[in-house]
């Protein structure tokens, strides 16, 4: 219910991809990951718990 999650992503960079393009360390070996996802991705985080309140009055 009260979780932080990724709802949408603009990019698709894997943790096993190279940081500098074609060679060098990967995001995972360089420690540039967040919960197993490369931190170079452009993502939108989802909302945890949201509330809605409505009031109706008839007279």
CHARMM-style PDB file with segment names, atoms N, HN, CA, C and O in Angstrom:
ATOM      1  N   UNK     1       0.819  -1.207   0.000  1.00  0.00      PROA
ATOM      2  CA  UNK     1       0.000   0.000   0.000  1.00  0.00      PROA
ATOM      3  C   UNK     1       0.860   1.268   0.000  1.00  0.00      PROA
ATOM      4  O   UNK     1       0.614   2.181  -0.788  1.00  0.00      PROA
ATOM      5  N   UNK     2       1.847   1.327   0.861  1.00  0.00      PROA
ATOM      6  HN  UNK     2       2.047   0.585   1.501  1.00  0.00      PROA
ATOM      7  CA  UNK     2       2.659   2.537   0.966  1.00  0.00      PROA
ATOM      8  C   UNK     2       4.057   2.263   0.415  1.00  0.00      PROA
ATOM      9  O   UNK     2       5.050   2.393   1.130  1.00  0.00      PROA
ATOM     10  N   UNK     3       4.125   1.885  -0.856  1.00  0.00      PROA
ATOM     11  HN  UNK     3       3.318   1.779  -1.436  1.00  0.00      PROA
ATOM     12  CA  UNK     3       5.377   1.501  -1.509  1.00  0.00      PROA
ATOM     13  C   UNK     3       5.849   2.590  -2.451  1.00  0.00      PROA
ATOM     14  O   UNK     3       5.045   3.341  -3.004  1.00  0.00      PROA
ATOM     15  N   UNK     4       7.148   2.670  -2.626  1.00  0.00      PROA
ATOM     16  HN  UNK     4       7.800   2.061  -2.176  1.00  0.00      PROA
ATOM     17  CA  UNK     4       7.740   3.508  -3.657  1.00  0.00      PROA
ATOM     18  C   UNK     4       8.032   2.609  -4.849  1.00  0.00      PROA
ATOM     19  O   UNK     4       8.714   1.594  -4.711  1.00  0.00      PROA
ATOM     20  N   UNK     5       7.527   2.972  -6.001  1.00  0.00      PROA
ATOM     21  HN  UNK     5       6.973   3.797  -6.113  1.00  0.00      PROA
ATOM     22  CA  UNK     5       7.716   2.127  -7.172  1.00  0.00      PROA
ATOM     23  C   UNK     5       7.887   2.991  -8.411  1.00  0.00      PROA
ATOM     24  O   UNK     5       7.559   4.177  -8.400  1.00  0.00      PROA
ATOM     25  N   UNK     6       8.401   2.393  -9.476  1.00  0.00      PROA
ATOM     26  HN  UNK     6       8.668   1.429  -9.485  1.00  0.00      PROA
ATOM     27  CA  UNK     6       8.590   3.079 -10.747  1.00  0.00      PROA
ATOM     28  C   UNK     6       7.352   2.822 -11.590  1.00  0.00      PROA
ATOM     29  O   UNK     6       7.037   1.677 -11.913  1.00  0.00      PROA
ATOM     30  N   UNK     7       6.653   3.890 -11.943  1.00  0.00      PROA
ATOM     31  HN  UNK     7       6.909   4.821 -11.680  1.00  0.00      PROA
ATOM     32  CA  UNK     7       5.422   3.712 -12.714  1.00  0.00      PROA
ATOM     33  C   UNK     7       5.664   3.786 -14.214  1.00  0.00      PROA
ATOM     34  O   UNK     7       5.008   3.078 -14.978  1.00  0.00      PROA
ATOM     35  N   UNK     8       6.593   4.630 -14.649  1.00  0.00      PROA
ATOM     36  HN  UNK     8       7.126   5.205 -14.029  1.00  0.00      PROA
ATOM     37  CA  UNK     8       6.913   4.765 -16.070  1.00  0.00      PROA
ATOM     38  C   UNK     8       8.404   5.030 -16.233  1.00  0.00      PROA
ATOM     39  O   UNK     8       9.056   5.546 -15.326  1.00  0.00      PROA
ATOM     40  N   UNK     9       8.933   4.671 -17.395  1.00  0.00      PROA
ATOM     41  HN  UNK     9       8.403   4.251 -18.132  1.00  0.00      PROA
ATOM     42  CA  UNK     9      10.343   4.902 -17.680  1.00  0.00      PROA
ATOM     43  C   UNK     9      10.490   5.440 -19.101  1.00  0.00      PROA
ATOM     44  O   UNK     9       9.844   4.956 -20.030  1.00  0.00      PROA
ATOM     45  N   UNK    10      11.343   6.442 -19.255  1.00  0.00      PROA
ATOM     46  HN  UNK    10      11.868   6.836 -18.500  1.00  0.00      PROA
ATOM     47  CA  UNK    10      11.610   7.003 -20.580  1.00  0.00      PROA
ATOM     48  C   UNK    10      12.765   6.293 -21.272  1.00  0.00      PROA
ATOM     49  O   UNK    10      12.859   6.311 -22.500  1.00  0.00      PROA
ATOM     50  N   UNK    11      13.648   5.664 -20.490  1.00  0.00      PROA
ATOM     51  HN  UNK    11      13.572   5.649 -19.493  1.00  0.00      PROA
ATOM     52  CA  UNK    11      14.819   4.994 -21.037  1.00  0.00      PROA
ATOM     53  C   UNK    11      14.842   3.538 -20.582  1.00  0.00      PROA
ATOM     54  O   UNK    11      14.086   3.137 -19.697  1.00  0.00      PROA
ATOM     55  N   UNK    12      15.722   2.757 -21.202  1.00  0.00      PROA
ATOM     56  HN  UNK    12      16.336   3.083 -21.920  1.00  0.00      PROA
ATOM     57  CA  UNK    12      15.817   1.330 -20.909  1.00  0.00      PROA
ATOM     58  C   UNK    12      17.285   0.933 -20.800  1.00  0.00      PROA
ATOM     59  O   UNK    12      17.807   0.222 -21.659  1.00  0.00      PROA
ATOM     60  N   UNK    13      17.948   1.394 -19.743  1.00  0.00      PROA
ATOM     61  HN  UNK    13      17.524   1.971 -19.045  1.00  0.00      PROA
ATOM     62  CA  UNK    13      19.351   1.091 -19.521  1.00  0.00      PROA
ATOM     63  C   UNK    13      19.431  -0.018 -18.475  1.00  0.00      PROA
ATOM     64  O   UNK    13      18.900   0.114 -17.372  1.00  0.00      PROA
ATOM     65  N   UNK    14      20.105  -1.113 -18.838  1.00  0.00      PROA
ATOM     66  HN  UNK    14      20.536  -1.220 -19.733  1.00  0.00      PROA
ATOM     67  CA  UNK    14      20.229  -2.254 -17.934  1.00  0.00      PROA
ATOM     68  C   UNK    14      21.426  -2.063 -17.010  1.00  0.00      PROA
ATOM     69  O   UNK    14      22.334  -1.292 -17.321  1.00  0.00      PROA
ATOM     70  N   UNK    15      21.432  -2.753 -15.890  1.00  0.00      PROA
ATOM     71  HN  UNK    15      20.694  -3.380 -15.638  1.00  0.00      PROA
ATOM     72  CA  UNK    15      22.547  -2.683 -14.946  1.00  0.00      PROA
ATOM     73  C   UNK    15      23.811  -3.286 -15.539  1.00  0.00      PROA
ATOM     74  O   UNK    15      24.915  -2.965 -15.099  1.00  0.00      PROA
ATOM     75  N   UNK    16      23.660  -4.160 -16.537  1.00  0.00      PROA
ATOM     76  HN  UNK    16      22.763  -4.421 -16.893  1.00  0.00      PROA
ATOM     77  CA  UNK    16      24.825  -4.791 -17.162  1.00  0.00      PROA
ATOM     78  C   UNK    16      25.355  -4.009 -18.361  1.00  0.00      PROA
ATOM     79  O   UNK    16      26.314  -4.445 -18.997  1.00  0.00      PROA
ATOM     80  N   UNK    17      24.758  -2.872 -18.679  1.00  0.00      PROA
ATOM     81  HN  UNK    17      23.979  -2.517 -18.162  1.00  0.00      PROA
ATOM     82  CA  UNK    17      25.269  -2.026 -19.767  1.00  0.00      PROA
ATOM     83  C   UNK    17      26.498  -1.257 -19.294  1.00  0.00      PROA
ATOM     84  O   UNK    17      26.675  -1.023 -18.099  1.00  0.00      PROA
ATOM     85  N   UNK    18      27.344  -0.867 -20.248  1.00  0.00      PROA
ATOM     86  HN  UNK    18      27.200  -1.057 -21.219  1.00  0.00      PROA
ATOM     87  CA  UNK    18      28.550  -0.109 -19.925  1.00  0.00      PROA
ATOM     88  C   UNK    18      28.210   1.343 -19.615  1.00  0.00      PROA
ATOM     89  O   UNK    18      27.315   1.928 -20.224  1.00  0.00      PROA
ATOM     90  N   UNK    19      28.934   1.912 -18.660  1.00  0.00      PROA
ATOM     91  HN  UNK    19      29.661   1.436 -18.165  1.00  0.00      PROA
ATOM     92  CA  UNK    19      28.689   3.288 -18.239  1.00  0.00      PROA
ATOM     93  C   UNK    19      29.060   4.270 -19.332  1.00  0.00      PROA
ATOM     94  O   UNK    19      28.317   5.216 -19.592  1.00  0.00      PROA
ATOM     95  N   UNK    20      30.202   4.061 -19.976  1.00  0.00      PROA
ATOM     96  HN  UNK    20      30.806   3.293 -19.765  1.00  0.00      PROA
ATOM     97  CA  UNK    20      30.703   5.038 -20.948  1.00  0.00      PROA
ATOM     98  C   UNK    20      30.377   4.676 -22.395  1.00  0.00      PROA
ATOM     99  O   UNK    20      31.000   5.209 -23.313  1.00  0.00      PROA
ATOM    100  N   UNK    21      29.436   3.803 -22.611  1.00  0.00      PROA
ATOM    101  HN  UNK    21      28.930   3.371 -21.866  1.00  0.00      PROA
ATOM    102  CA  UNK    21      29.059   3.475 -23.981  1.00  0.00      PROA
ATOM    103  C   UNK    21      29.418   2.065 -24.393  1.00  0.00      PROA
ATOM    104  O   UNK    21      28.609   1.150 -24.242  1.00  0.00      PROA
ATOM    105  N   UNK    22      30.650   1.873 -24.923  1.00  0.00      PROA
ATOM    106  HN  UNK    22      31.307   2.617 -25.045  1.00  0.00      PROA
ATOM    107  CA  UNK    22      30.980   0.572 -25.494  1.00  0.00      PROA
ATOM    108  C   UNK    22      32.002  -0.224 -24.695  1.00  0.00      PROA
ATOM    109  O   UNK    22      32.162  -1.419 -24.945  1.00  0.00      PROA
ATOM    110  N   UNK    23      32.695   0.385 -23.749  1.00  0.00      PROA
ATOM    111  HN  UNK    23      32.565   1.355 -23.545  1.00  0.00      PROA
ATOM    112  CA  UNK    23      33.667  -0.362 -22.947  1.00  0.00      PROA
ATOM    113  C   UNK    23      33.810   0.303 -21.590  1.00  0.00      PROA
ATOM    114  O   UNK    23      33.351   1.425 -21.374  1.00  0.00      PROA
ATOM    115  N   UNK    24      34.456  -0.412 -20.681  1.00  0.00      PROA
ATOM    116  HN  UNK    24      34.829  -1.323 -20.856  1.00  0.00      PROA
ATOM    117  CA  UNK    24      34.661   0.106 -19.344  1.00  0.00      PROA
ATOM    118  C   UNK    24      33.783  -0.623 -18.348  1.00  0.00      PROA
ATOM    119  O   UNK    24      33.267  -1.701 -18.645  1.00  0.00      PROA
ATOM    120  N   UNK    25      33.607  -0.045 -17.164  1.00  0.00      PROA
ATOM    121  HN  UNK    25      34.025   0.830 -16.922  1.00  0.00      PROA
ATOM    122  CA  UNK    25      32.810  -0.724 -16.143  1.00  0.00      PROA
ATOM    123  C   UNK    25      31.301  -0.671 -16.465  1.00  0.00      PROA
ATOM    124  O   UNK    25      30.827   0.231 -17.155  1.00  0.00      PROA
ATOM    125  N   UNK    26      30.587  -1.642 -15.954  1.00  0.00      PROA
ATOM    126  HN  UNK    26      30.972  -2.375 -15.393  1.00  0.00      PROA
ATOM    127  CA  UNK    26      29.130  -1.634 -16.092  1.00  0.00      PROA
ATOM    128  C   UNK    26      28.538  -0.823 -14.942  1.00  0.00      PROA
ATOM    129  O   UNK    26      29.233  -0.510 -13.975  1.00  0.00      PROA
ATOM    130  N   UNK    27      27.273  -0.491 -15.047  1.00  0.00      PROA
ATOM    131  HN  UNK    27      26.708  -0.746 -15.832  1.00  0.00      PROA
ATOM    132  CA  UNK    27      26.605   0.241 -13.968  1.00  0.00      PROA
ATOM    133  C   UNK    27      26.631  -0.564 -12.672  1.00  0.00      PROA
ATOM    134  O   UNK    27      26.786  -0.007 -11.585  1.00  0.00      PROA
ATOM    135  N   UNK    28      26.479  -1.872 -12.799  1.00  0.00      PROA
ATOM    136  HN  UNK    28      26.353  -2.325 -13.682  1.00  0.00      PROA
ATOM    137  CA  UNK    28      26.467  -2.741 -11.625  1.00  0.00      PROA
ATOM    138  C   UNK    28      27.840  -2.790 -10.953  1.00  0.00      PROA
ATOM    139  O   UNK    28      27.931  -2.685  -9.730  1.00  0.00      PROA
ATOM    140  N   UNK    29      28.910  -2.947 -11.739  1.00  0.00      PROA
ATOM    141  HN  UNK    29      28.836  -3.032 -12.733  1.00  0.00      PROA
ATOM    142  CA  UNK    29      30.251  -3.018 -11.149  1.00  0.00      PROA
ATOM    143  C   UNK    29      30.724  -1.662 -10.630  1.00  0.00      PROA
ATOM    144  O   UNK    29      31.561  -1.604  -9.729  1.00  0.00      PROA
ATOM    145  N   UNK    30      30.205  -0.586 -11.181  1.00  0.00      PROA
ATOM    146  HN  UNK    30      29.525  -0.633 -11.913  1.00  0.00      PROA
ATOM    147  CA  UNK    30      30.559   0.753 -10.705  1.00  0.00      PROA
ATOM    148  C   UNK    30      29.722   1.180  -9.508  1.00  0.00      PROA
ATOM    149  O   UNK    30      29.977   2.229  -8.916  1.00  0.00      PROA
ATOM    150  N   UNK    31      28.717   0.372  -9.142  1.00  0.00      PROA
ATOM    151  HN  UNK    31      28.510  -0.480  -9.622  1.00  0.00      PROA
ATOM    152  CA  UNK    31      27.871   0.716  -8.000  1.00  0.00      PROA
ATOM    153  C   UNK    31      26.852   1.789  -8.314  1.00  0.00      PROA
ATOM    154  O   UNK    31      26.375   2.471  -7.407  1.00  0.00      PROA
ATOM    155  N   UNK    32      26.514   1.949  -9.564  1.00  0.00      PROA
ATOM    156  HN  UNK    32      26.902   1.395 -10.300  1.00  0.00      PROA
ATOM    157  CA  UNK    32      25.557   2.985  -9.968  1.00  0.00      PROA
ATOM    158  C   UNK    32      24.195   2.361 -10.257  1.00  0.00      PROA
ATOM    159  O   UNK    32      23.654   2.490 -11.355  1.00  0.00      PROA
ATOM    160  N   UNK    33      23.652   1.682  -9.244  1.00  0.00      PROA
ATOM    161  HN  UNK    33      24.091   1.577  -8.351  1.00  0.00      PROA
ATOM    162  CA  UNK    33      22.331   1.069  -9.384  1.00  0.00      PROA
ATOM    163  C   UNK    33      21.470   1.440  -8.192  1.00  0.00      PROA
ATOM    164  O   UNK    33      21.976   1.768  -7.119  1.00  0.00      PROA
ATOM    165  N   UNK    34      20.177   1.384  -8.391  1.00  0.00      PROA
ATOM    166  HN  UNK    34      19.765   1.117  -9.262  1.00  0.00      PROA
ATOM    167  CA  UNK    34      19.199   1.591  -7.323  1.00  0.00      PROA
ATOM    168  C   UNK    34      18.233   0.413  -7.376  1.00  0.00      PROA
ATOM    169  O   UNK    34      17.438   0.303  -8.310  1.00  0.00      PROA
ATOM    170  N   UNK    35      18.296  -0.455  -6.394  1.00  0.00      PROA
ATOM    171  HN  UNK    35      18.941  -0.366  -5.635  1.00  0.00      PROA
ATOM    172  CA  UNK    35      17.474  -1.671  -6.339  1.00  0.00      PROA
ATOM    173  C   UNK    35      17.602  -2.500  -7.615  1.00  0.00      PROA
ATOM    174  O   UNK    35      16.606  -3.020  -8.118  1.00  0.00      PROA
ATOM    175  N   UNK    36      18.817  -2.626  -8.139  1.00  0.00      PROA
ATOM    176  HN  UNK    36      19.626  -2.203  -7.731  1.00  0.00      PROA
ATOM    177  CA  UNK    36      19.061  -3.447  -9.315  1.00  0.00      PROA
ATOM    178  C   UNK    36      18.791  -2.769 -10.638  1.00  0.00      PROA
ATOM    179  O   UNK    36      18.911  -3.408 -11.683  1.00  0.00      PROA
ATOM    180  N   UNK    37      18.429  -1.492 -10.633  1.00  0.00      PROA
ATOM    181  HN  UNK    37      18.332  -0.973  -9.784  1.00  0.00      PROA
ATOM    182  CA  UNK    37      18.146  -0.732 -11.853  1.00  0.00      PROA
ATOM    183  C   UNK    37      19.220   0.338 -12.002  1.00  0.00      PROA
ATOM    184  O   UNK    37      19.572   1.004 -11.028  1.00  0.00      PROA
ATOM    185  N   UNK    38      19.745   0.507 -13.225  1.00  0.00      PROA
ATOM    186  HN  UNK    38      19.458  -0.034 -14.016  1.00  0.00      PROA
ATOM    187  CA  UNK    38      20.779   1.525 -13.461  1.00  0.00      PROA
ATOM    188  C   UNK    38      20.220   2.913 -13.144  1.00  0.00      PROA
ATOM    189  O   UNK    38      19.104   3.244 -13.545  1.00  0.00      PROA
ATOM    190  N   UNK    39      20.996   3.716 -12.427  1.00  0.00      PROA
ATOM    191  HN  UNK    39      21.903   3.447 -12.102  1.00  0.00      PROA
ATOM    192  CA  UNK    39      20.491   5.025 -12.006  1.00  0.00      PROA
ATOM    193  C   UNK    39      20.568   6.078 -13.104  1.00  0.00      PROA
ATOM    194  O   UNK    39      20.223   7.233 -12.853  1.00  0.00      PROA
ATOM    195  N   UNK    40      21.004   5.729 -14.305  1.00  0.00      PROA
ATOM    196  HN  UNK    40      21.284   4.791 -14.509  1.00  0.00      PROA
ATOM    197  CA  UNK    40      21.015   6.666 -15.425  1.00  0.00      PROA
ATOM    198  C   UNK    40      19.668   6.696 -16.153  1.00  0.00      PROA
ATOM    199  O   UNK    40      19.467   7.527 -17.039  1.00  0.00      PROA
ATOM    200  N   UNK    41      18.755   5.808 -15.794  1.00  0.00      PROA
ATOM    201  HN  UNK    41      18.918   5.133 -15.075  1.00  0.00      PROA
ATOM    202  CA  UNK    41      17.430   5.793 -16.417  1.00  0.00      PROA
ATOM    203  C   UNK    41      16.623   7.011 -15.995  1.00  0.00      PROA
ATOM    204  O   UNK    41      16.791   7.537 -14.895  1.00  0.00      PROA
ATOM    205  N   UNK    42      15.759   7.441 -16.878  1.00  0.00      PROA
ATOM    206  HN  UNK    42      15.623   7.014 -17.771  1.00  0.00      PROA
ATOM    207  CA  UNK    42      14.847   8.545 -16.571  1.00  0.00      PROA
ATOM    208  C   UNK    42      13.483   7.925 -16.290  1.00  0.00      PROA
ATOM    209  O   UNK    42      12.817   7.419 -17.193  1.00  0.00      PROA
ATOM    210  N   UNK    43      13.081   7.974 -15.025  1.00  0.00      PROA
ATOM    211  HN  UNK    43      13.622   8.386 -14.291  1.00  0.00      PROA
ATOM    212  CA  UNK    43      11.857   7.297 -14.608  1.00  0.00      PROA
ATOM    213  C   UNK    43      10.947   8.250 -13.847  1.00  0.00      PROA
ATOM    214  O   UNK    43      11.372   9.308 -13.382  1.00  0.00      PROA
ATOM    215  N   UNK    44       9.697   7.851 -13.732  1.00  0.00      PROA
ATOM    216  HN  UNK    44       9.353   6.991 -14.110  1.00  0.00      PROA
ATOM    217  CA  UNK    44       8.711   8.544 -12.915  1.00  0.00      PROA
ATOM    218  C   UNK    44       8.315   7.608 -11.781  1.00  0.00      PROA
ATOM    219  O   UNK    44       7.896   6.476 -12.021  1.00  0.00      PROA
ATOM    220  N   UNK    45       8.448   8.079 -10.559  1.00  0.00      PROA
ATOM    221  HN  UNK    45       8.788   8.999 -10.365  1.00  0.00      PROA
ATOM    222  CA  UNK    45       8.073   7.270  -9.419  1.00  0.00      PROA
ATOM    223  C   UNK    45       6.570   7.378  -9.185  1.00  0.00      PROA
ATOM    224  O   UNK    45       5.969   8.434  -9.378  1.00  0.00      PROA
ATOM    225  N   UNK    46       5.986   6.276  -8.771  1.00  0.00      PROA
ATOM    226  HN  UNK    46       6.474   5.417  -8.614  1.00  0.00      PROA
ATOM    227  CA  UNK    46       4.556   6.240  -8.489  1.00  0.00      PROA
ATOM    228  C   UNK    46       4.273   6.716  -7.077  1.00  0.00      PROA
ATOM    229  O   UNK    46       5.155   6.727  -6.218  1.00  0.00      PROA
ATOM    230  N   UNK    47       3.050   7.100  -6.859  1.00  0.00      PROA
ATOM    231  HN  UNK    47       2.334   7.091  -7.557  1.00  0.00      PROA
ATOM    232  CA  UNK    47       2.637   7.537  -5.532  1.00  0.00      PROA
ATOM    233  C   UNK    47       2.343   6.319  -4.674  1.00  0.00      PROA
ATOM    234  O   UNK    47       1.854   5.304  -5.168  1.00  0.00      PROA
ATOM    235  N   UNK    48       2.638   6.424  -3.414  1.00  0.00      PROA
ATOM    236  HN  UNK    48       3.036   7.249  -3.012  1.00  0.00      PROA
ATOM    237  CA  UNK    48       2.330   5.346  -2.491  1.00  0.00      PROA
ATOM    238  C   UNK    48       0.840   5.327  -2.203  1.00  0.00      PROA
ATOM    239  O   UNK    48       0.044   4.970  -3.073  1.00  0.00      PROA
ATOM    240  N   UNK    49       0.469   5.690  -1.043  1.00  0.00      PROA
ATOM    241  HN  UNK    49       1.115   5.980  -0.337  1.00  0.00      PROA
ATOM    242  CA  UNK    49      -0.927   5.696  -0.639  1.00  0.00      PROA
ATOM    243  C   UNK    49      -1.525   7.068  -0.933  1.00  0.00      PROA
ATOM    244  O   UNK    49      -0.979   8.085  -0.505  1.00  0.00      PROA
ATOM    245  N   UNK    50      -2.607   7.103  -1.636  1.00  0.00      PROA
ATOM    246  HN  UNK    50      -3.050   6.277  -1.983  1.00  0.00      PROA
ATOM    247  CA  UNK    50      -3.309   8.358  -1.913  1.00  0.00      PROA
ATOM    248  C   UNK    50      -4.700   8.297  -1.310  1.00  0.00      PROA
ATOM    249  O   UNK    50      -5.256   7.219  -1.104  1.00  0.00      PROA
ATOM    250  N   UNK    51      -5.240   9.441  -1.037  1.00  0.00      PROA
ATOM    251  HN  UNK    51      -4.788  10.317  -1.204  1.00  0.00      PROA
ATOM    252  CA  UNK    51      -6.553   9.527  -0.409  1.00  0.00      PROA
ATOM    253  C   UNK    51      -7.465  10.409  -1.244  1.00  0.00      PROA
ATOM    254  O   UNK    51      -7.014  11.324  -1.934  1.00  0.00      PROA
ATOM    255  N   UNK    52      -8.732  10.122  -1.168  1.00  0.00      PROA
ATOM    256  HN  UNK    52      -9.098   9.379  -0.607  1.00  0.00      PROA
ATOM    257  CA  UNK    52      -9.745  10.933  -1.822  1.00  0.00      PROA
ATOM    258  C   UNK    52     -10.908  11.088  -0.858  1.00  0.00      PROA
ATOM    259  O   UNK    52     -11.383  10.106  -0.287  1.00  0.00      PROA
ATOM    260  N   UNK    53     -11.361  12.303  -0.679  1.00  0.00      PROA
ATOM    261  HN  UNK    53     -10.975  13.101  -1.142  1.00  0.00      PROA
ATOM    262  CA  UNK    53     -12.463  12.571   0.229  1.00  0.00      PROA
ATOM    263  C   UNK    53     -13.530  13.321  -0.536  1.00  0.00      PROA
ATOM    264  O   UNK    53     -13.232  14.258  -1.278  1.00  0.00      PROA
ATOM    265  N   UNK    54     -14.755  12.915  -0.359  1.00  0.00      PROA
ATOM    266  HN  UNK    54     -14.996  12.154   0.244  1.00  0.00      PROA
ATOM    267  CA  UNK    54     -15.860  13.554  -1.051  1.00  0.00      PROA
ATOM    268  C   UNK    54     -16.967  13.841  -0.047  1.00  0.00      PROA
ATOM    269  O   UNK    54     -17.220  13.054   0.865  1.00  0.00      PROA
ATOM    270  N   UNK    55     -17.613  14.970  -0.230  1.00  0.00      PROA
ATOM    271  HN  UNK    55     -17.407  15.609  -0.970  1.00  0.00      PROA
ATOM    272  CA  UNK    55     -18.714  15.356   0.640  1.00  0.00      PROA
ATOM    273  C   UNK    55     -19.857  15.828  -0.240  1.00  0.00      PROA
ATOM    274  O   UNK    55     -19.668  16.652  -1.135  1.00  0.00      PROA
ATOM    275  N   UNK    56     -21.036  15.303   0.020  1.00  0.00      PROA
ATOM    276  HN  UNK    56     -21.189  14.634   0.747  1.00  0.00      PROA
ATOM    277  CA  UNK    56     -22.201  15.674  -0.766  1.00  0.00      PROA
ATOM    278  C   UNK    56     -23.288  16.147   0.190  1.00  0.00      PROA
ATOM    279  O   UNK    56     -23.563  15.515   1.210  1.00  0.00      PROA
ATOM    280  N   UNK    57     -23.891  17.261  -0.160  1.00  0.00      PROA
ATOM    281  HN  UNK    57     -23.668  17.774  -0.989  1.00  0.00      PROA
ATOM    282  CA  UNK    57     -24.916  17.839   0.707  1.00  0.00      PROA
ATOM    283  C   UNK    57     -26.108  18.206  -0.169  1.00  0.00      PROA
ATOM    284  O   UNK    57     -25.965  18.986  -1.111  1.00  0.00      PROA
ATOM    285  N   UNK    58     -27.257  17.666   0.123  1.00  0.00      PROA
ATOM    286  HN  UNK    58     -27.374  17.033   0.888  1.00  0.00      PROA
ATOM    287  CA  UNK    58     -28.504  17.971  -0.602  1.00  0.00      PROA
ATOM    288  C   UNK    58     -29.432  18.758   0.316  1.00  0.00      PROA
ATOM    289  O   UNK    58     -29.568  18.425   1.493  1.00  0.00      PROA
ATOM    290  N   UNK    59     -30.064  19.788  -0.208  1.00  0.00      PROA
ATOM    291  HN  UNK    59     -29.954  20.058  -1.165  1.00  0.00      PROA
ATOM    292  CA  UNK    59     -31.066  20.524   0.577  1.00  0.00      PROA
ATOM    293  C   UNK    59     -32.200  20.973  -0.295  1.00  0.00      PROA
ATOM    294  OT1 UNK    59     -33.138  21.607   0.189  1.00  0.00      PROA
TER     295      UNK     59
END
